[in-house]
Amino acid sequence: MPTNKPRFSIAIDDDLLKAVDDYKFENRIKSQNQAINDLVRVGLDELRAQKEHAIENASASVETEAEAMKEITIDAFKDVIGRVGLLGENQDISNSDLNFLKAMFLAMKAHFQQRKEGGN
């Protein structure tokens, strides 16, 4: 039966072709085309689910860390900023600066936590 759907060609190795054919047989699918479509959909759904899960975990982590960050004072950040030479001896930081610094710290922490968990 002719179709108006877009077409493209792919080259796959023998092991992957066997896996597709096994999937086709095990699921009583009539054609390789349908089996490959199903597998692509499943793979894309899984990638979306993993991404959503990672976002949920990061959001939960940020909320937890935001609570912990309430304990960090302006003086603590002022000390660190001063030590690296970004703040002069007589300069101060505002609440706005503090909120910015806390957000940057949380972003860095999330980044390194993701790297630690293997997310590169």
Long-range contacts (C-beta under 8 A, 24 or more apart in sequence): 54-114, 54-119, 58-110, 58-114, 61-109, 61-110, 61-113, 62-106, 62-110, 65-106, 65-109, 66-102, 66-106, 69-102, 69-105, 69-106, 72-102, 74-98, 77-101, 77-102
